[in-house]
C-alpha cells in the first residue's frame, strides 16, 4: 500500500496558541514541525501535501496566520524545508 502524507501546513489544523507566537518563533516552529514530521515518517511516506488551502476562493492568498505573520514567503519556505 502506498500512503500520501496529508498535510504539513494547513491553517485549519493549526492550534490557537500559534497566534501568540512572534513571526520569528512561528517560522522556527513551522520549520521544526516539517522536519520532525517528515523525519518521523522517512522511508515510509514518499509523497506529501505540503501546504493546503493557501489560496482563497477568489484566487488571492488565503488570509491565515501564516500569511499574516510570515508573509507569502511561508509557502515557498515550507516547500523548501520539505524538499
N, C-alpha and C positions, 0 to 999 in steps of 0.2 A: 504494500500500500504506500502511495506517495502522499505526503502531507504538505500543505502550503501554510506557512505561518501568517496569521492574521491577528492583529495588526500591531506594529510597533509604536506608531504615533497617531493618536486619534483623540480629539478633544472630548468626545462623548465618554470615554473611559478614563479620563484624567481626574484624579482626586481633587477635591476642592482646595486643599492646602496649597496646591501649586500656584493659585492666585496670589498667595502671600510671599512667594519667592521673588528675589530680585532677578533681573534679567541674567546676570552672571550665574546665579545659583540655578536658575531654570536651565540654562544652557548646559551646565555641568551635569545636572541630574538627567537631562534628556540623553546626553551622550552616554552617561553611565548606564541608563536603562537599556539603550540599544545594545551596547557592548555586552552587558550582563545577560540579557535575554537571548541574544544570538549566540553568545558563548555557551550558554546552558544547553542549547539545542544543536550546537555544532555537530555536523556529521549526520544528523537525523532529519533536519529540515533544510532543504536547499533553496527554497523559493519563499520570499516574504513579501507581503503587502507592507510597505514601509510607512507611508503617510496616507491616511484615509480621510476623505471628505475635506480636502484642502481648498476646494472651490465651492462658492455659494451657488445657488440655483441660477443666478444671473451671469455666472462665469467669472465674477470677481473672486478675489481671495476671501475665504470664509473668515469672518471676524471671530477668532477664537483666542484663547490665552497665549498660544504660541505666536500668533501673528502680532498680537498687541504687545507682548513683552520682548520678542526676538526679531520682529520684522519678517519680511518674506524670505529671508535667507534661511529660516529654520527648515524649509523644505529641502533645499539643496544640501544643507548641513546634515540632515537626517539621512539622506541617500548616501552621502559620502561616508558617514560613520557606519552605515550598514554594509558598505561595499566590502 
